[in-house]
């Protein structure tokens, strides 16, 4: 849900400098892990809420998504923030695992990574699951979204 993450990330800085590297070579372990889960029947979905016009960081994320996330078997969708105004969303990025566990990712104001927080309370799970499904329904599949 942020427009920039880890602004000093070496891969992002390489990309900004014009090196549009092959993400499969950079993150083979991630790709293999997701491929293994998908082969077992696990559905891995990622929804990104973004501002438009997009930041350079979002252009970078969009640029590596096909070769990384999609190649691994993830389903990825993009939702412009202006289309999310009437949705109830948690205050932080999160991963929802099997409708049983939520991992919140906390970030500093500059986009640098902070603490992680695991939650398993039913109300928190319901909030995150409902928010994700609402975003997913409105969002545009990766292959149809072009950053504005």
C-alpha positions in Angstrom: 0.0 0.0 0.0 3.1 2.3 -0.1 4.4 4.1 -3.1 8.0 3.4 -2.3 9.8 0.7 -0.3 13.4 0.4 0.8 14.6 3.4 -1.3 18.3 2.4 -0.9 17.7 -1.1 -2.1 20.6 -1.9 -4.5 18.3 -3.7 -7.0 16.1 -0.7 -7.2 19.0 1.7 -7.6 20.4 -0.5 -10.4 17.1 -0.4 -12.1 16.9 3.4 -11.8 20.4 3.6 -13.3 19.1 1.7 -16.4 20.1 -1.9 -15.6 16.7 -3.7 -16.1 18.1 -7.0 -14.9 16.4 -10.4 -15.2 14.6 -10.9 -11.8 14.7 -14.7 -12.2 18.5 -14.5 -11.8 18.3 -12.2 -8.8 15.6 -14.0 -6.8 15.7 -17.7 -7.8 15.0 -18.9 -4.3 11.8 -16.9 -4.1 10.7 -18.1 -7.5 11.4 -21.7 -6.6 9.5 -21.4 -3.3 6.4 -20.0 -4.9 6.5 -22.5 -7.8 6.7 -25.3 -5.2 3.7 -24.0 -3.3 1.7 -23.4 -6.4 2.4 -26.9 -7.7 0.9 -28.2 -4.4 -2.3 -26.3 -5.1 -1.6 -23.1 -3.0 -3.1 -20.0 -4.4 -0.7 -17.0 -4.1 -2.3 -13.7 -4.8 -0.7 -10.2 -4.4 -2.6 -7.0 -4.6 -0.9 -3.6 -4.8 -2.6 -0.4 -4.0 -0.7 2.5 -5.7 -1.0 6.2 -6.3 -1.1 7.6 -9.9 0.9 8.9 -11.4 3.1 6.1 -10.1 6.4 6.7 -8.5 9.7 5.4 -9.9 9.6 2.6 -7.3 6.2 1.4 -8.5 7.5 1.5 -12.1 10.3 -0.7 -10.9 7.9 -3.1 -9.1 5.8 -3.3 -12.2 8.8 -3.9 -14.3 10.0 -6.9 -12.4 6.6 -8.4 -11.6 6.3 -10.5 -14.8 9.7 -12.0 -14.5 9.5 -12.6 -10.8 6.0 -12.9 -9.3 4.1 -14.0 -12.4 6.9 -16.3 -13.5 6.8 -18.0 -10.1 3.0 -18.5 -10.3 1.6 -15.6 -8.3 -1.5 -13.8 -9.4 -0.9 -10.1 -9.2 -3.3 -7.2 -9.5 -3.0 -3.4 -9.3 -5.5 -1.0 -7.8 -5.1 2.8 -8.1 -5.5 4.4 -4.7 -8.3 6.7 -5.9 -10.4 3.5 -6.5 -9.8 2.3 -3.0 -11.2 5.4 -1.1 -14.4 3.7 0.0 -12.7 0.4 1.1 -12.0 -0.4 4.8 -8.3 -1.2 4.8 -5.8 -2.1 7.6 -3.3 0.6 8.3 -0.3 -1.5 7.2 0.8 -3.8 4.4 0.1 -7.4 5.3 0.3 -11.1 4.2 -2.7 -13.3 5.0 -1.8 -17.0 5.3 -4.6 -19.6 5.0 -7.2 -17.3 6.6 -5.4 -18.1 9.9 -2.5 -15.8 10.3 -1.7 -12.2 9.4 1.8 -10.8 9.1 1.8 -7.0 9.2 4.9 -5.3 7.7 5.8 -2.0 9.4 7.8 0.7 7.5 9.4 3.9 8.5 8.3 7.1 6.9 11.2 7.0 4.4 10.1 3.5 3.2 12.8 1.6 5.0 11.7 -1.8 6.5 10.7 -1.9 10.1 9.3 -4.5 12.5 7.0 -7.4 11.5 4.0 -8.3 13.6 2.1 -11.7 13.6 -1.5 -11.7 14.5 -4.0 -14.5 14.8 -7.1 -12.9 16.4 -10.3 -13.8 14.4 -11.3 -10.2 14.1 -8.0 -9.2 12.6 -8.1 -12.1 10.2 -11.7 -11.2 9.1 -10.7 -7.5 8.6 -7.7 -8.4 6.5 -9.5 -11.1 4.5 -12.4 -8.8 3.7 -10.1 -6.0 2.8 -8.0 -8.1 0.5 -11.1 -9.6 -1.3 -12.5 -6.1 -1.8 -9.2 -4.9 -3.3 -8.9 -8.0 -5.4 -12.3 -7.6 -6.9 -11.6 -4.0 -8.1 -8.0 -4.4 -9.1 -6.6 -4.8 -12.6 -4.7 -8.0 -13.5 -1.0 -7.4 -14.0 -1.1 -8.1 -17.7 -3.8 -5.5 -18.2 -2.4 -2.7 -16.0 -0.1 -0.1 -17.4 1.4 2.4 -14.9 0.1 5.9 -15.4 
